[in-house]
Amino acid sequence: MKVVISGIGWVNTSGYSQGRQAIFSRGCEEKLPKLLPKSLFLKPFHRFGRLDEYSKLGLAAIALALKDARLEAWSRVRNIAIISSTVFSCLNTDEQYYETVLPEEGRLASPSLFAYTLPNAFLGEAAIHFGLSGATYVINEPTLSGLFGMFLALNSIKRGEHETVIVGVCDYGPPPILSTVSNSIPEALFFVLQNVELNKKLLSYGELTEGKEMQLFFNSEEITNLNNLAHKCTYTHEMKKRDNAS
Amino acid sequence: MREVWITDSGVATGAGLSLEETWQTLLTGKTAIRDITRFPVTSYRSNLGSCITKLQPSGSASLIHVLLHLLVDQIGPVPEDSLLVTATTKAGIDNLEKLKRGVAAQSRDILPSALSSIIAQKLSLTNNRSLNISAACASSTVAVAQAAALISSGAIESAVISSADVITEFVFSGFSALQVLSPFPCKPFDKYRAGLSLGEGASFLTLMSASRAKRLGLHEKGIIAGFGIANDAVHITAPDRNGSGLIKAVMRAMDVAKIKKDNIAGISAHGTGTIHNDLMELAAFHSVFDEDCPPIYSVKGCIGHTFGAAGGIEIVLGNKALSEQTIPPTVGFSEPETGAEGLVSSQPLSIKGDYLLVTNSGFGGINAAIVLKRGAQL
């Protein structure tokens, strides 16, 4: 079975884009760009503005990855999974929620904020908006890597559990109360993996394979970092595009 | 696909600090849901939960540390190359509460990945192969499914899956704000149920490929025969009324197990006691099993809803039920909800069969199902 990367989407402090429109890069600024729903979603997403920042970040990158793989449009729910890796997940939302509990001994606790104190809540939003009925879960890591999630995604496709998996990282950085613990910056990066045997015509950046010791290879070269993988995919694509144009 | 054996397992719950103790309490039909004294509850919809009496704060460490300490002594020797998969919804969120109130607390306990490092340290696992899975109230069911999938596909030989969650003001206030806490101990599948009761607890399962276990001279205490996960794609906090995601997860799990629906001898349901969850589950089980639905039970009337830890605890208890060929009573149940007539009981029931289905569902539309096969001994 051949599994390929068919789409890439990202949001970070350098901006937001998708693999076939820009070469992946990471900014070192502190602030994320303003996310404009009209530039992200094919169908109106009325609730988007009311979601917490962690959910918006992840949803935007998933939307861009699906758009890049031309899987954005749908009419029937699809057996597509989402696996997202994170360190701090929704802890910013957790802190905001607990600030509603502190006064009045919990009488003012916000139910709408509480619903987003689960790291996987945004995956549920993505499942609803994009019609995805596969497995959706979050992996918590001590440092942001996303490689184990990528391995699980590939394993799931190879076992025939899913034909397509959206996999990547989404982290909003530490909440104010933990700001001394880490200075990591917000970012989200998602890849779409697909079983090419089921659709020979699908778009591809290249093939993903696994090694015996749970290593991952992209076009036979070992992957050690998802940012490098995104850069490699998008840079190679851009060079091919320029070659074809000239 | 390779056979995945359960070679060791254990729990710590409000009903007992071991599998045997929890099981015996469960069989008596008594509830471990009592008044909460850990934090002020006068502002909330309920003052009830199933707390572990021995779980007392210890310095700046989170309660999750204390809970895992109670659990980890039960874990037997584990191969060094084991993958460690933990599952929790809110880890040591009690330490965020402390910090926000100006009390000294270990900040690293707040991160969900803290669970993996605490257990890896206690088990002396030094291979850096660990992860925590977060999928709301199906977290540990998903964790068991993923570990079993990796073993059955040959990617790994052995895994330890551990789940834990504690009752904190953070989660208690949230469920109260969502208006889902029952003012009396929860009554799963009962016509007069009025919501859920929270619980706390932890579990562990050691899973191995049959070949590795045989080589180590270990016996199968049960087998993870099938697993399935699916999303409703309908609502963030409410389940799909038709149970579409749960139906897909169950069908997938039975497909992986290569069994027919009449092989299932009993169902360990999520059974939270909320109006919508229990109706959704009954709709899904009737859709899958038609007229021949096997007996259904929920342990949450006894130990409460242990959120992210629920699946792990219920898989361990389900394996015990299969081994004993006895389905525990659904504590709190008396008047059946429509569709639960003749399927749910307040008394222990004898069963005859080799397979048991365990299901959990959670916020974000997630559903997970595990098919357990009876092992040689427990």
Chai-1 contact restraints between the chains, C-beta under 6 A:
chainA,res_idxA,chainB,res_idxB,connection_type,confidence,min_distance_angstrom,max_distance_angstrom,comment,restraint_id
A,V77,B,A233,contact,1.0,0.0,6.0,A-B,restraint_1
A,Y98,B,K100,contact,1.0,0.0,6.0,A-B,restraint_2
A,Y98,B,F170,contact,1.0,0.0,6.0,A-B,restraint_3
A,V101,B,S173,contact,1.0,0.0,6.0,A-B,restraint_4
A,E105,B,P40,contact,1.0,0.0,6.0,A-B,restraint_5
A,E105,B,S43,contact,1.0,0.0,6.0,A-B,restraint_6
A,G106,B,S43,contact,1.0,0.0,6.0,A-B,restraint_7
A,G106,B,S173,contact,1.0,0.0,6.0,A-B,restraint_8
A,R107,B,S43,contact,1.0,0.0,6.0,A-B,restraint_9
A,A109,B,S173,contact,1.0,0.0,6.0,A-B,restraint_10
A,A109,B,A177,contact,1.0,0.0,6.0,A-B,restraint_11
A,P111,B,A177,contact,1.0,0.0,6.0,A-B,restraint_12
A,P111,B,L178,contact,1.0,0.0,6.0,A-B,restraint_13
A,F114,B,G174,contact,1.0,0.0,6.0,A-B,restraint_14
A,F114,B,A177,contact,1.0,0.0,6.0,A-B,restraint_15
A,A115,B,I236,contact,1.0,0.0,6.0,A-B,restraint_16
A,A115,B,T237,contact,1.0,0.0,6.0,A-B,restraint_17
A,L118,B,A136,contact,1.0,0.0,6.0,A-B,restraint_18
A,L118,B,F363,contact,1.0,0.0,6.0,A-B,restraint_19
A,P119,B,S134,contact,1.0,0.0,6.0,A-B,restraint_20
A,N120,B,S134,contact,1.0,0.0,6.0,A-B,restraint_21
A,N120,B,A135,contact,1.0,0.0,6.0,A-B,restraint_22
A,N120,B,A136,contact,1.0,0.0,6.0,A-B,restraint_23
A,N120,B,G364,contact,1.0,0.0,6.0,A-B,restraint_24
A,A121,B,G364,contact,1.0,0.0,6.0,A-B,restraint_25
A,L123,B,G364,contact,1.0,0.0,6.0,A-B,restraint_26
A,G124,B,I236,contact,1.0,0.0,6.0,A-B,restraint_27
A,G124,B,G364,contact,1.0,0.0,6.0,A-B,restraint_28
A,G124,B,G365,contact,1.0,0.0,6.0,A-B,restraint_29
A,A127,B,N231,contact,1.0,0.0,6.0,A-B,restraint_30
A,A127,B,A233,contact,1.0,0.0,6.0,A-B,restraint_31
A,A127,B,G365,contact,1.0,0.0,6.0,A-B,restraint_32
A,I128,B,A233,contact,1.0,0.0,6.0,A-B,restraint_33
A,G131,B,A233,contact,1.0,0.0,6.0,A-B,restraint_34
A,L132,B,A233,contact,1.0,0.0,6.0,A-B,restraint_35
A,S133,B,A230,contact,1.0,0.0,6.0,A-B,restraint_36
A,S133,B,N231,contact,1.0,0.0,6.0,A-B,restraint_37
A,S133,B,A233,contact,1.0,0.0,6.0,A-B,restraint_38
A,A135,B,I229,contact,1.0,0.0,6.0,A-B,restraint_39
A,T136,B,N231,contact,1.0,0.0,6.0,A-B,restraint_40
A,T136,B,I366,contact,1.0,0.0,6.0,A-B,restraint_41
A,Y137,B,I133,contact,1.0,0.0,6.0,A-B,restraint_42
A,Y137,B,A135,contact,1.0,0.0,6.0,A-B,restraint_43
A,Y137,B,V142,contact,1.0,0.0,6.0,A-B,restraint_44
A,V138,B,S134,contact,1.0,0.0,6.0,A-B,restraint_45
A,I139,B,L131,contact,1.0,0.0,6.0,A-B,restraint_46
A,N140,B,P112,contact,1.0,0.0,6.0,A-B,restraint_47
A,N140,B,S113,contact,1.0,0.0,6.0,A-B,restraint_48
A,N140,B,N132,contact,1.0,0.0,6.0,A-B,restraint_49
A,N140,B,S134,contact,1.0,0.0,6.0,A-B,restraint_50
A,E141,B,S113,contact,1.0,0.0,6.0,A-B,restraint_51
A,P142,B,S113,contact,1.0,0.0,6.0,A-B,restraint_52
A,F148,B,L131,contact,1.0,0.0,6.0,A-B,restraint_53
A,N155,B,S153,contact,1.0,0.0,6.0,A-B,restraint_54
A,N155,B,A155,contact,1.0,0.0,6.0,A-B,restraint_55
A,R159,B,S153,contact,1.0,0.0,6.0,A-B,restraint_56
A,I177,B,L99,contact,1.0,0.0,6.0,A-B,restraint_57
A,L178,B,S107,contact,1.0,0.0,6.0,A-B,restraint_58
A,V181,B,S107,contact,1.0,0.0,6.0,A-B,restraint_59
